[in-house]
């Protein structure tokens, strides 16, 4: 089996890669039958020489490989027929902008595996960049705070080499007295929490957060049953929420009344209630004035997220009265950080973490007859057709 690490060709350029040079060496040592080649790239965070120096083969043409492994969507004209590909295709939610891509994949008889569809038998995702989205998003949250209030000046994460340099910048900060509410306890939430803990911001319980005042910065990390409640008043399990989300309503306002900063690291599922609405944001009791929306669902559960922001211009203002975008310095503005490709800002660490997960969960399936069904569940197309698991996309393809 011959694997190729392919060059990222999507614009704007993405410097991430699935495998760092060191992870490829580890892969070779664990799977002697794996052949590895790397496509030459002037984009990725690890340059060609870093692979060559470890004895890895770097080529301009990797069409000899069986499996092509990338990060972002491959442009249609760069797709090689009759190959297997791994990348984030952004098609499984029927995204209109990638319908032609999925159609081309079918026409070219490509077997497509999407990183987002690599799940275990309980349908839980096994790999992703969510942790580093949480890290960078929370760093950007404090950068936005410094810019809004002119209290400190953090450099952009993309201008730092790695996590060590990012932590060194955080170490320079003195965080003023504030209350921070963090939603989500998954990979994004864990990355965000790690930054808050690195800053030595004290974590407190939900009850204390809601009822006490502090002379220091504090945060609370809340899960879905902390900020939603059943409409009928019954207290059931978190599993009930996932199955019957439409039976729940938000009670996030109790946090909004006492919070200065909201870091949104939750997963938002279909049918779930909005966390806060535009009308609630207008309330005199609504205290939050900075939202780091790492989840970044546009015009959705976080009312002030009007659009995704960019790495170049990561923050904007939301006027609570007019419901329009304004300068983030505006007195009526909630400051919004809603970059939707946050791990791109820390490509070294993000790539190393992603590659370790890919090696652990995916590569073994090629050599153990896919005994755990990893590849079978992740496979979107095969033999020019959608697989049964993704047959719901047929109408999307036919449009």
C-alpha positions in Angstrom: 0.0 0.0 0.0 1.5 3.3 -1.1 0.4 6.5 0.7 1.1 10.1 -0.6 1.0 13.2 1.5 -0.3 15.7 -1.0 0.2 19.4 -1.5 -2.5 21.7 -0.3 -3.8 23.6 -3.3 -6.9 25.5 -2.0 -6.7 29.3 -1.6 -6.2 31.0 0.7 -3.2 28.7 1.4 -3.4 26.3 4.3 -0.1 25.4 5.9 -1.3 22.4 7.8 -0.5 18.8 6.7 -1.8 15.5 8.0 1.6 14.0 8.7 4.7 15.8 10.1 8.0 14.2 9.1 8.4 12.6 12.5 5.0 11.0 12.4 5.8 9.5 9.0 8.9 7.9 10.4 6.8 6.4 13.2 4.3 5.1 10.6 7.1 3.4 8.7 8.4 1.8 11.8 5.0 0.4 12.8 3.8 -0.7 9.4 6.7 -2.2 7.4 4.5 -2.8 4.3 3.5 0.9 4.0 5.2 2.9 1.3 5.3 6.6 1.8 5.9 9.5 -0.6 5.5 13.2 0.0 4.4 15.7 -2.7 6.8 18.7 -2.9 5.2 21.8 -1.4 6.2 25.4 -0.8 3.1 25.9 1.3 3.1 23.5 4.2 4.6 24.3 7.6 7.2 21.5 7.3 9.4 22.2 4.2 10.6 19.5 1.8 14.0 19.3 3.4 12.6 18.4 6.8 11.1 15.3 5.1 14.2 14.6 3.0 16.5 14.9 6.0 14.7 12.0 7.6 15.1 9.8 4.5 11.6 10.3 3.2 10.9 10.5 -0.5 9.7 13.9 -1.8 8.4 14.0 -5.4 6.8 16.5 -7.7 4.5 13.8 -9.0 2.8 11.4 -6.6 0.4 9.8 -9.0 2.0 6.4 -8.3 0.4 6.3 -4.9 -2.8 4.4 -4.0 -4.0 6.7 -1.2 -3.8 10.5 -1.3 -3.9 12.2 2.1 -4.6 15.9 2.4 -6.3 18.4 4.6 -8.6 20.8 2.7 -10.6 20.2 -0.5 -8.6 19.2 -3.6 -9.4 21.3 -6.6 -11.3 19.4 -9.2 -8.6 19.7 -11.9 -6.1 18.3 -9.4 -8.1 15.1 -8.6 -6.4 11.9 -10.0 -9.0 9.4 -11.2 -9.3 5.9 -9.7 -7.5 6.8 -6.5 -8.5 6.9 -2.8 -8.5 10.3 -1.1 -8.7 11.6 2.4 -9.5 15.3 3.0 -12.2 17.5 4.5 -14.6 17.6 1.6 -17.3 19.8 3.2 -20.0 17.9 1.3 -21.8 15.8 3.9 -24.1 18.7 5.0 -24.9 19.3 1.3 -22.9 22.4 1.2 -23.8 24.1 -2.1 -20.3 25.4 -2.9 -18.9 21.8 -3.1 -21.6 20.0 -5.0 -19.5 20.1 -8.2 -16.6 18.6 -6.2 -18.5 15.6 -5.1 -19.9 15.1 -8.6 -16.4 15.2 -10.0 -15.2 12.7 -7.4 -18.0 10.3 -8.5 -17.3 10.9 -12.2 -13.5 10.2 -11.7 -14.3 7.0 -9.8 -12.5 8.2 -6.7 -13.0 6.5 -3.3 -13.5 9.4 -0.9 -12.9 9.3 2.8 -13.7 12.4 4.7 -11.8 13.2 7.9 -15.1 14.4 9.4 -16.7 10.9 8.8 -13.9 8.9 10.6 -16.0 7.7 13.5 -16.1 4.8 15.9 -19.0 2.4 16.2 -20.9 4.9 18.4 -20.6 7.5 15.7 -18.1 9.6 17.7 -15.5 11.4 15.7 -12.0 10.1 16.1 -9.8 12.8 14.6 -10.0 16.5 14.0 -8.5 19.9 14.6 -11.0 20.9 17.3 -8.6 20.9 20.2 -6.4 23.5 18.4 -9.4 25.5 17.4 -10.1 25.8 21.1 -6.5 26.8 21.9 -6.2 29.4 19.2 -9.8 30.7 19.6 -9.2 31.4 23.3 -5.9 33.0 22.6 -7.7 35.2 20.1 -10.4 36.0 22.7 -7.8 37.6 24.9 -6.2 39.3 21.9 -9.6 40.8 21.1 -10.1 41.9 24.7 -6.7 43.7 24.6 -7.6 45.4 21.3 -11.0 46.5 22.5 -9.8 48.0 25.8 -6.3 48.9 24.9 -4.9 47.0 27.9 -2.4 44.7 26.2 -1.3 43.9 22.7 -1.0 40.2 21.7 0.6 39.3 18.3 -1.5 37.2 15.9 -1.2 33.5 16.6 -0.2 32.9 12.9 2.9 35.0 13.5 4.1 32.6 16.2 6.1 29.5 15.5 4.3 27.1 17.7 2.4 26.5 21.0 5.5 27.3 23.1 5.7 30.8 21.6 1.9 31.2 22.1 2.2 30.3 25.7 5.1 32.7 26.2 2.9 35.5 24.9 0.1 34.5 27.3 2.6 34.5 30.2 3.1 38.2 29.7 -0.5 39.0 30.4 -2.2 40.2 33.6 -5.8 39.3 33.2 -8.2 41.9 34.8 -11.1 40.9 37.0 -13.7 39.3 34.8 -16.1 36.4 34.5 -15.8 34.0 31.6 -18.4 31.4 30.6 -17.2 28.5 28.4 -19.7 26.2 26.7 -18.6 22.8 25.5 -16.7 19.9 27.0 -15.4 18.2 23.9 -12.1 18.7 22.0 -12.8 22.4 21.4 -13.8 23.0 25.0 -10.7 21.1 26.3 -8.4 23.2 24.2 -10.1 26.4 25.4 -9.9 25.2 29.1 -6.2 24.5 28.8 -5.5 28.1 27.8 -7.7 29.4 30.7 -5.8 27.2 33.1 -2.4 28.2 31.6 -3.4 31.8 32.4 -4.1 30.6 36.0 -7.7 31.9 35.8 -9.6 30.1 38.5 -12.3 27.6 37.6 -15.4 27.8 39.8 -18.6 25.8 40.1 -21.8 26.8 38.3 -23.5 27.7 41.6 -20.6 29.8 42.8 -20.3 31.5 39.4 -23.9 32.5 39.3 -24.2 33.6 42.9 -20.8 35.1 43.9 -18.7 38.1 43.1 -14.9 37.8 42.9 -11.9 40.1 43.1 -10.0 38.0 40.5 -10.8 36.6 37.0 -12.8 33.3 37.1 -14.4 31.0 34.6 -17.0 28.3 34.5 -17.1 25.5 31.9 -20.7 24.4 31.3 -22.3 21.5 29.5 -25.5 21.4 27.6 -27.8 20.7 30.6 -26.3 23.7 32.3 -27.5 26.1 29.6 -30.7 24.4 28.4 -33.7 22.9 30.2 -36.6 20.8 29.1 -39.7 22.8 28.2 -41.8 20.5 30.4 -39.5 21.1 33.4 -38.4 17.5 33.7 -34.7 16.8 34.5 -33.5 14.0 32.3 -30.1 12.9 31.0 -27.8 14.5 28.5 -28.7 11.7 26.1 -32.3 12.8 26.1 -31.2 16.2 24.9 -29.3 14.7 22.0 -32.3 12.6 21.0 -35.0 15.2 21.7 -33.3 18.6 21.4 -36.5 20.3 20.2 -38.0 19.6 23.6 -35.5 22.0 25.2 -35.2 25.7 25.7 -32.2 27.8 26.6 -31.6 29.2 30.1 -28.3 30.7 29.2 -29.5 34.1 30.3 -28.7 33.3 33.9 -25.0 33.2 32.8 -25.3 36.2 30.4 -26.5 38.3 33.4 -23.2 37.8 35.3 -20.6 37.2 32.5 -18.2 39.6 30.8 -16.9 37.1 28.2 -18.5 34.1 26.4 -16.3 31.5 24.8 -18.5 29.3 22.6 -17.0 25.8 22.2 -20.1 23.8 22.0 -21.5 21.5 19.3 -24.8 22.8 17.9 -27.1 20.1 16.6 -30.2 20.3 14.4 -33.3 21.2 16.4 -31.3 22.5 19.4 -32.4 25.8 20.9 -30.5 29.0 20.3 -28.2 29.8 23.2 -29.2 33.5 23.1 -31.3 35.5 20.8 -30.9 39.0 19.4 -33.8 40.1 21.6 -32.1 38.7 24.7 -28.9 40.6 23.8 -30.8 43.8 23.9 -31.8 43.2 27.5 -30.4 45.6 30.1 -29.5 42.4 32.1 -27.3 41.0 29.2 -23.8 41.7 30.4 -21.6 39.9 27.9 -19.5 42.3 25.7 -17.0 39.8 24.1 -17.9 36.6 22.3 -15.3 34.2 21.0 -17.5 32.0 18.8 -15.1 29.1 18.1 -18.1 26.9 17.0 -19.0 29.7 14.4 -22.5 28.8 13.3 -23.5 31.7 11.2 -26.7 33.6 12.1 -27.5 30.8 14.5 -27.4 29.9 18.2 -25.0 32.7 19.1 -27.0 35.7 18.0 -24.2 38.2 17.5 -22.3 35.9 15.0 -23.4 37.6 11.8 -20.6 36.1 9.7 -17.3 34.3 9.9 -14.3 36.5 10.4 -10.9 36.0 8.9 -7.4 35.4 10.2 -6.5 38.8 8.6 -9.4 40.6 10.3 -10.5 38.4 13.1 -12.9 40.6 15.0 -15.9 42.8 14.4 -18.6 44.5 16.4 -22.3 43.6 16.8 -24.6 46.5 17.7 -27.1 45.1 20.1 -29.7 47.8 19.2 -29.5 47.8 15.4 -28.5 44.1 15.1 -25.9 45.2 12.5 -22.2 44.9 12.2 -20.3 48.0 13.5 -16.8 48.9 14.5 -15.8 46.8 17.5 -14.8 49.9 19.4 -18.4 51.1 19.3 -19.9 51.5 22.8 -23.0 49.5 21.9 -20.9 46.7 20.3 -20.4 43.2 21.4 -17.0 42.3 20.2 -17.1 39.1 18.1 -14.3 36.8 17.2 -15.6 34.2 14.8 -12.7 32.9 12.7 -13.8 29.6 11.2 -10.3 28.2 10.4 -8.5 28.8 13.7 -6.2 25.8 13.6 -4.6 27.3 10.5 -3.0 29.9 12.8 -1.0 27.2 14.6 -0.1 24.8 11.8 2.9 23.1 13.4 1.2 21.9 16.5 -2.2 21.3 14.8 -0.5 19.1 12.2 1.5 17.1 14.7 -1.7 16.4 16.8 -3.8 15.5 13.8 -1.2 13.1 12.4 -0.8 11.3 15.7 -4.6 10.7 15.7 -4.6 9.6 12.1 -1.8 7.1 12.7 -3.6 5.7 15.8 -7.1 5.3 14.4 -6.9 5.2 10.6 -3.7 3.7 9.3 -4.1 0.4 11.1 -7.3 -0.2 9.3 -5.4 -0.6 6.0 -3.4 -3.5 7.5 -5.9 -5.3 9.8 -8.6 -5.8 7.1 -10.5 -2.8 8.7 -11.6 -5.0 11.6 -13.2 -2.1 13.4 -15.0 -0.7 10.4 -13.2 2.6 10.5 -12.7 2.8 6.7 -16.1 1.4 5.9 -17.9 4.0 8.0 -15.8 6.8 6.6 -16.2 6.0 3.0 -18.5 8.4 1.1 -17.9 7.2 -2.5 -16.8 4.0 -4.2 -16.9 2.6 -7.7 -18.5 5.8 -9.0 -21.4 5.7 -6.5 -22.3 7.0 -3.1 -22.0 4.3 -0.4 -25.2 3.3 1.4 -24.3 5.3 4.5 -24.2 8.5 2.4 -26.8 7.7 -0.1 -28.8 10.6 1.2 -26.5 12.9 -0.8 -27.9 11.6 -4.1 -30.4 14.3 -4.6 -27.7 16.9 -3.7 -25.5 15.5 -6.4 -28.3 15.4 -9.0 -29.4 19.1 -8.5 
